[in-house]
């Protein structure tokens, strides 16, 4: 180890002293000179001190916050929002173009349960007064085995474009987003996109087509899946036998859409 340190030390060139001690390489800088150089640069560059253009022409997507509609904004969402926004400022400072996406959880079987519950027990007055609380109470009430079939039935209606299901879902989404935006305003956080899972519904066939072209998709008892046996992993279910889709397929469609729209160089996700 000491021999490696000695060899490395010989290759280090700079206006500072270098010593090797028991395998460690120690640097000794002139503090007065370093302080003068740093302060001179700060006075000259002011607020741009530390910035660079290494990200010029590159695009980074930051998938952050991403709460589920009809449910409370939790501490995990707060954490994701703050970390994502801090990184956004850092990347912009380095010259990158940053697209902040709030990938809302606004689709899935749970919304079938919610639609069923609202039709059975919902109160329009309470919905408008305190939407998140009322919708959460309804979801909890419907999240029982005896209502599983009703939930799946209503979600299938939603996926098939049933007018009543879509009308209620859009209202739940709008009311939830209004509540979330109050928090984002307090935090001073903005987003370039609020496209949630539902936005990618009409892009799922293209995603499936791409996977099929690669020869990695197969059917099993009417369901569509990707066989990952070669990676020592269980199969990835994309679409159930009843035709309803899962998170994985919508996530794949989202990545493909973002790549095509923004020609992204990197996609960061904080959930």
Helices and strands as residue ranges (DSSP letters): H 2-11, E 17-21, E 24-28, H 31-45, G 46-48, E 59-63, H 75-93, E 97-101, H 109-121, H 124-129, H 131-142, G 145-147, H 148-159, H 163-187, G 197-203, H 204-213, E 217-220, E 223-226, G 229-231, E 236-239, H 247-262, E 266-269
